[in-house]
Amino acid sequence: MAAISECDDKTYRGAKKKALNANIASRDPCMYNKERADPLLIAPDHLRIVSRTDWLAQPVEGELEKLVQPVPWVIITHTATEACYVQSECVLRVRLMQTFHIESRGWSDIGYNFLVGGDGSVYFGRGWEYVGAHTKGYNRYSVGIAFIGTFNGDPPPARQVDACRKLIERGVALGKIATDYRLFAHRQLMSTLSPGDGLFDLMKRWPHFVSNLTDIGALIPKAH
């Protein structure tokens, strides 16, 4: 059975070493360690990633397919749940989402690769390495990022948007996402309101957003 590892790249290990050299204690190599000193601090140049261990994830129930990297697409969705603005709320939302996906959907794990909370943190789902279950027909060549909440009206808070964009930038820097990736909203590929008008309107101004979908077949990667 495939095992999820949220510490599978040298960047995280390098961050841990750097922090330890600065005498900043931490038990989690998947987060830059300054965060442990002050769990409420999110510096402007810092992306906080909450590991599966820290959100108390259930074990993966079955085999997960590996993504072919670098992944050419990024798909943005929302969870269509209540929002969250502090870590305790976000952990609860993510745990409930995983339980729903496993027990009600019959999936092996939470469907998203990552989730972004209104607390400004990213929650590690299936991660960079494994195919998600977020956009049927398009999962094998995309990273699915879910905004926790429902944004059919108001847009998400700025720190939630900022965390998502930093996550994409990190994926590109790590070679997990293609430098010429294409960015899609969930609704562009499936019959859904997701990620809501409030978020969709913001996405239209992001780099790599695909606005012309007259021939989606021509955009599908041939090598995936």
WOJO-V442724 format. One record per backbone hydrogen bond with DSSP energy under -0.5 kcal/mol. CO is the residue of the C=O (numbers start at 1). NH is the residue of the N-H. E is the energy in kcal/mol with one decimal. If there is no record, write none. Layout:
BEGIN
CO,NH,E
CO,NH,E
END
This chain:
BEGIN
9,12,-0.5
9,13,-1.3
10,14,-3.1
11,15,-2.3
12,16,-2.1
13,17,-2.3
14,18,-2.5
15,19,-2.2
16,20,-2.6
17,21,-2.3
18,22,-1.0
19,24,-2.4
20,23,-2.0
23,25,-0.7
27,29,-0.6
28,31,-1.2
32,35,-1.6
33,36,-1.4
33,37,-0.8
34,37,-0.6
34,38,-1.3
38,41,-2.1
40,42,-0.5
43,46,-1.9
46,48,-0.6
47,49,-0.6
48,50,-0.5
48,122,-2.8
49,51,-0.6
50,124,-2.4
51,55,-1.5
52,57,-2.5
53,56,-0.9
65,131,-2.9
67,69,-0.6
71,178,-2.6
72,182,-2.5
73,143,-1.7
74,184,-2.8
75,145,-2.6
76,186,-2.5
77,147,-2.6
84,118,-1.0
86,90,-2.2
87,91,-3.1
88,92,-1.6
89,93,-2.2
90,94,-2.6
91,95,-2.6
92,96,-2.5
93,97,-2.1
94,98,-2.5
95,99,-2.3
96,100,-2.4
97,101,-2.5
98,102,-2.4
99,103,-2.9
100,104,-2.0
100,105,-1.6
101,107,-2.4
108,61,-3.0
111,133,-2.9
112,126,-2.0
113,125,-1.9
113,127,-2.2
114,146,-2.5
115,123,-3.8
116,148,-2.7
117,120,-1.8
121,117,-2.7
122,50,-3.7
122,124,-0.5
123,115,-2.3
123,125,-0.6
126,130,-0.6
129,67,-3.0
135,138,-2.5
138,141,-0.7
139,132,-0.5
139,142,-1.4
140,68,-0.6
141,73,-1.1
142,144,-0.5
143,75,-2.5
143,145,-0.6
144,113,-1.6
144,114,-1.8
144,146,-0.5
145,77,-2.4
146,116,-3.0
146,148,-0.6
147,79,-2.2
147,149,-0.6
148,84,-0.5
149,80,-1.8
151,198,-2.1
151,199,-0.7
157,160,-0.9
157,161,-1.8
158,162,-2.8
159,163,-1.8
160,164,-1.7
161,165,-2.2
162,166,-2.2
163,167,-2.1
164,168,-2.2
165,169,-2.2
166,170,-2.5
167,171,-2.5
168,172,-2.1
169,173,-2.3
170,174,-2.3
171,176,-2.2
171,177,-1.7
172,175,-1.2
176,71,-3.1
178,181,-1.6
182,74,-2.5
183,210,-2.5
184,76,-2.6
185,188,-1.7
186,189,-1.6
186,190,-1.3
190,192,-1.5
193,196,-2.7
194,187,-1.5
196,200,-2.8
197,201,-2.4
198,202,-0.7
199,203,-2.4
200,204,-1.4
202,205,-2.0
203,206,-2.1
206,209,-1.4
208,183,-2.7
209,211,-0.7
211,213,-0.8
213,216,-0.6
215,218,-1.0
215,219,-0.5
216,219,-1.2
216,220,-0.8
217,220,-0.6
221,224,-0.5
END
